[in-house]
């Protein structure tokens, strides 16, 4: 049983927008928070009790002055909870275009598809943002010929759904990188659960780790601000004719993302959208 006490930090943002919430999330991601949820006017952040450092959080939040919004915050202890049971109640399986099923180990009796992925969700990484996960999986499936026998990077890998799918599609090597150590461990465990652990290497860190290798395909399902920051690095590390797929932002953010990619030597190819979430394909 996975029972653990957590601190919930509720950050009130005025004015509240998804963009402002993303800015706050990006800034405090350097601290060991495990999950975030936006509930206007709050960004709620969760961290294990023993890892919570109020002083460190105060320093980071004080650095947000000048962004054009005000914040107030409070922290409260959440009683010990069986997080696995909570995720089991919330995690629904996903089937992508009839070709790929993403499920948890407790889902039984599902119809098999061509690619079947089993993940064990953690407290931090449930199945939120189905739209972006769905679109990134669909992008991989639509580009199977350019994934087979290639080197793939899953940037911001989380539970490693995309890395696992790439490996099952016969990529020669897949790297998964996440800034959160809990995610990197989760990715490692899930790769082995899906019997593709020998072809997936997971690391904890940021885009600076990309310079260790070059890649044929880069997958980045993160958020707009991190993408704008890191797209130039992705471009440098892509082979000529390599592909970059990005998601985790809204349709109205497309011009910004495309502009940064083009300035970095990448060419827009196509895009997909579901419920105002967007996924874009670029080629170097």
Secondary structure per residue as TSV (DSSP state, phi and psi in degrees):
chain	resnum	aa	ss	phi	psi
A	1	X	-	360.0	135.6
A	2	X	-	-100.9	92.5
A	3	X	E	-116.4	127.2
A	4	X	E	-153.8	140.9
A	5	X	E	-86.0	135.6
A	6	X	E	-125.7	154.8
A	7	X	E	-101.5	131.2
A	8	X	E	-101.8	120.6
A	9	X	E	-102.1	118.7
A	10	X	E	-103.1	115.4
A	11	X	E	-107.6	113.5
A	12	X	E	-85.9	125.9
A	13	X	E	-114.2	127.2
A	14	X	E	-133.4	119.8
A	15	X	S	-73.9	148.3
A	16	X	-	-87.8	125.7
A	17	X	-	-140.2	159.9
A	18	X	H	-61.7	-35.2
A	19	X	H	-64.0	-44.6
A	20	X	H	-64.6	-38.1
A	21	X	H	-64.2	-37.0
A	22	X	H	-65.3	-38.7
A	23	X	H	-62.9	-46.1
A	24	X	H	-63.0	-44.1
A	25	X	H	-58.4	-46.2
A	26	X	H	-60.3	-39.3
A	27	X	H	-70.0	-39.7
A	28	X	H	-93.0	2.0
A	29	X	T	-66.3	-17.1
A	30	X	T	-72.8	-15.4
A	31	X	S	-91.3	158.0
A	32	X	-	-78.7	46.4
A	33	X	-	-73.8	147.0
A	34	X	-	-103.9	-22.9
A	35	X	E	-158.9	159.6
A	36	X	E	-138.0	144.8
A	37	X	E	-142.7	140.3
A	38	X	E	-100.3	123.3
A	39	X	E	-137.3	90.3
A	40	X	T	-38.1	122.1
A	41	X	T	-99.5	21.8
A	42	X	E	-110.2	147.0
A	43	X	E	-106.3	120.1
A	44	X	E	-103.9	132.5
A	45	X	E	-127.3	139.6
A	46	X	E	-123.2	136.7
A	47	X	E	-147.2	146.1
A	48	X	E	-61.6	140.4
A	49	X	G	-52.7	-44.7
A	50	X	G	-72.8	-13.2
A	51	X	G	-98.4	-5.8
A	52	X	-	-74.9	128.6
A	53	X	-	-129.3	99.6
A	54	X	H	-60.9	-37.2
A	55	X	H	-64.4	-44.1
A	56	X	H	-64.9	-39.6
A	57	X	H	-64.1	-41.5
A	58	X	H	-61.6	-39.9
A	59	X	H	-62.6	-46.2
A	60	X	H	-64.2	-45.3
A	61	X	H	-67.0	-31.6
A	62	X	H	-66.0	-22.7
A	63	X	T	-76.6	-1.0
A	64	X	T	-88.9	-2.1
A	65	X	T	-62.8	137.3
A	66	X	T	99.3	-3.3
A	67	X	S	-84.4	-6.6
A	68	X	S	94.2	13.2
A	69	X	-	-144.4	159.6
A	70	X	E	-106.5	150.8
A	71	X	E	-133.8	146.6
A	72	X	E	-132.2	146.1
A	73	X	E	-143.7	156.0
A	74	X	E	-143.6	157.4
A	75	X	E	-128.1	135.7
A	76	X	E	-137.8	144.2
A	77	X	E	-78.2	131.9
A	78	X	E	-98.9	129.7
A	79	X	E	-58.0	155.3
A	80	X	E	-52.2	133.1
A	81	X	E	-133.4	144.6
A	82	X	E	-80.5	90.3
A	83	X	H	-63.8	-35.6
A	84	X	H	-59.1	-43.2
A	85	X	H	-64.8	-37.4
A	86	X	H	-63.1	-46.1
A	87	X	H	-65.4	-36.4
A	88	X	H	-59.4	-35.9
A	89	X	H	-75.1	-19.7
A	90	X	H	-107.1	-18.9
A	91	X	-	-88.7	110.3
A	92	X	-	-100.7	142.2
A	93	X	-	-65.7	153.1
A	94	X	E	-119.4	134.3
A	95	X	E	-119.1	121.7
A	96	X	E	-100.5	111.2
A	97	X	T	51.3	28.9
A	98	X	T	70.4	7.2
A	99	X	T	-113.2	-24.5
A	100	X	E	-138.6	127.8
A	101	X	E	-112.0	129.2
A	102	X	E	-114.2	118.2
A	103	X	E	-142.3	170.8
A	104	X	E	-99.8	165.9
A	105	X	T	-64.7	-21.8
A	106	X	T	-86.0	-3.4
A	107	X	-	-83.2	124.8
A	108	X	-	-126.3	154.7
A	109	X	S	76.1	15.7
A	110	X	-	-80.1	148.4
A	111	X	-	-67.1	134.1
A	112	X	-	-73.3	142.8
A	113	X	-	-116.5	-176.3
A	114	X	S	-63.0	-42.2
A	115	X	E	-119.5	125.1
A	116	X	E	-122.6	121.8
A	117	X	E	-118.7	127.5
A	118	X	E	-111.8	126.1
A	119	X	E	-125.7	148.4
A	120	X	-	-101.4	103.3
A	121	X	-	-65.8	141.7
A	122	X	-	-102.8	176.1
A	123	X	S	-56.7	-39.0
A	124	X	S	-79.6	-27.6
A	125	X	-	-130.5	80.1
A	126	X	-	-81.6	-137.8
A	127	X	S	-121.2	34.5
A	128	X	-	-62.5	161.2
A	129	X	-	57.5	49.0
A	130	X	H	-53.4	-34.8
A	131	X	H	-60.5	-45.7
A	132	X	H	-71.4	-41.2
A	133	X	H	-60.4	-45.2
A	134	X	H	-58.9	-48.3
A	135	X	H	-66.5	-38.4
A	136	X	H	-68.1	-39.0
A	137	X	H	-63.3	-43.8
A	138	X	H	-62.5	-39.0
A	139	X	H	-61.8	-42.2
A	140	X	H	-61.9	-48.1
A	141	X	H	-60.7	-34.8
A	142	X	H	-77.4	-10.8
A	143	X	T	-124.0	37.8
A	144	X	G	-57.3	-40.3
A	145	X	G	-62.7	-27.1
A	146	X	G	-95.4	3.9
A	147	X	T	-104.5	-38.7
A	148	X	T	-57.3	130.5
A	149	X	T	64.8	17.6
A	150	X	S	-111.2	166.0
A	151	X	E	-95.1	123.3
A	152	X	E	-120.2	141.8
A	153	X	E	-117.2	129.3
A	154	X	E	-106.9	101.8
A	155	X	E	-91.9	125.4
A	156	X	T	73.6	53.4
A	157	X	-	-71.5	-22.6
A	158	X	T	56.7	-125.1
A	159	X	T	-80.1	1.4
A	160	X	-	76.0	24.7
A	161	X	H	-56.0	-48.5
A	162	X	H	-68.5	-39.8
A	163	X	H	-61.8	-42.7
A	164	X	H	-65.5	-43.0
A	165	X	H	-61.5	-44.0
A	166	X	H	-60.0	-41.8
A	167	X	H	-65.2	-40.8
A	168	X	H	-68.2	-22.3
A	169	X	T	-86.4	10.9
A	170	X	T	76.3	28.2
A	171	X	-	-59.6	145.2
A	172	X	S	-72.9	-34.7
A	173	X	E	-153.4	139.5
A	174	X	E	-129.7	132.0
A	175	X	E	-110.8	135.6
A	176	X	E	-119.5	126.3
A	177	X	E	-125.7	133.8
A	178	X	E	-144.3	142.7
A	179	X	S	-71.9	-17.3
A	180	X	S	-98.9	123.9
A	181	X	H	-61.5	-35.2
A	182	X	H	-62.2	-39.4
A	183	X	H	-66.3	-43.8
A	184	X	H	-60.7	-40.5
A	185	X	H	-67.8	-42.4
A	186	X	H	-60.5	-42.4
A	187	X	H	-62.0	-44.0
A	188	X	H	-58.8	-48.3
A	189	X	H	-64.4	-42.5
A	190	X	H	-70.0	-33.4
A	191	X	H	-60.2	-41.5
A	192	X	H	-73.7	-34.9
A	193	X	H	-59.5	-33.0
A	194	X	T	-96.1	10.7
A	195	X	T	60.7	32.6
A	196	X	-	-125.9	20.0
A	197	X	G	-62.7	-27.2
A	198	X	G	-72.6	-18.5
A	199	X	G	-106.8	-1.7
A	200	X	E	-116.6	126.9
A	201	X	E	-115.4	124.3
A	202	X	E	-110.3	143.6
A	203	X	E	-137.6	151.6
A	204	X	E	-101.0	122.7
A	205	X	S	164.7	-168.5
A	206	X	-	-116.2	-163.7
A	207	X	G	-64.9	-14.8
A	208	X	G	-62.7	-23.4
A	209	X	G	-71.4	-18.3
A	210	X	G	-62.6	-27.5
A	211	X	G	-69.8	-5.7
A	212	X	G	-70.3	-25.5
A	213	X	-	-143.0	174.5
A	214	X	-	-121.9	158.6
A	215	X	E	-136.0	153.4
A	216	X	E	-90.2	-32.8
A	217	X	E	-137.8	130.7
A	218	X	E	-119.6	130.5
A	219	X	E	-113.3	124.9
A	220	X	E	-135.7	99.0
A	221	X	E	-107.9	85.7
A	222	X	S	-126.9	-107.9
A	223	X	-	-153.2	165.8
A	224	X	H	-55.6	-47.8
A	225	X	H	-66.2	-41.5
A	226	X	H	-66.8	-39.4
A	227	X	H	-62.1	-45.1
A	228	X	H	-60.7	-34.4
A	229	X	H	-72.6	-37.9
A	230	X	H	-103.9	-11.9
A	231	X	H	-54.6	-41.7
A	232	X	H	-57.8	-37.1
A	233	X	H	-67.9	-41.9
A	234	X	H	-57.8	-45.3
A	235	X	H	-61.2	-41.5
A	236	X	H	-62.9	-32.0
A	237	X	H	-94.9	0.3
A	238	X	E	-87.4	138.1
A	239	X	E	-65.4	157.9
A	240	X	E	-59.4	136.0
A	241	X	E	72.7	6.2
A	242	X	E	-70.4	163.9
A	243	X	E	-113.6	141.8
A	244	X	E	-122.4	126.4
A	245	X	E	-114.8	127.5
A	246	X	E	-126.6	143.3
A	247	X	E	-153.5	176.9
A	248	X	E	107.1	17.3
A	249	X	E	-142.1	174.2
A	250	X	E	-95.5	161.3
A	251	X	G	-55.6	-39.1
A	252	X	G	-68.1	-13.2
A	253	X	G	-86.9	-4.7
A	254	X	H	-55.4	-47.0
A	255	X	H	-58.1	-37.5
A	256	X	H	-65.2	-46.5
A	257	X	H	-65.4	-45.5
A	258	X	H	-63.9	-40.5
A	259	X	H	-60.9	-45.4
A	260	X	H	-63.6	-41.0
A	261	X	H	-64.7	-43.9
A	262	X	H	-65.7	-37.7
A	263	X	H	-65.7	-19.5
A	264	X	T	-98.3	8.5
A	265	X	T	90.2	18.2
A	266	X	-	-107.5	149.1
A	267	X	E	-109.5	130.8
A	268	X	E	-64.4	134.2
A	269	X	E	-111.8	-53.2
A	270	X	E	-166.7	172.3
A	271	X	E	-147.1	164.0
A	272	X	E	-132.7	154.3
A	273	X	E	-150.1	143.0
A	274	X	E	-140.8	124.7
A	275	X	T	52.2	39.9
A	276	X	T	75.2	-3.6
A	277	X	E	-81.3	151.6
A	278	X	E	-131.1	150.9
A	279	X	E	-136.0	130.5
A	280	X	E	-122.7	140.5
A	281	X	E	-105.7	128.4
A	282	X	E	-123.3	154.2
A	283	X	E	-127.6	143.5
A	284	X	-	-86.3	360.0
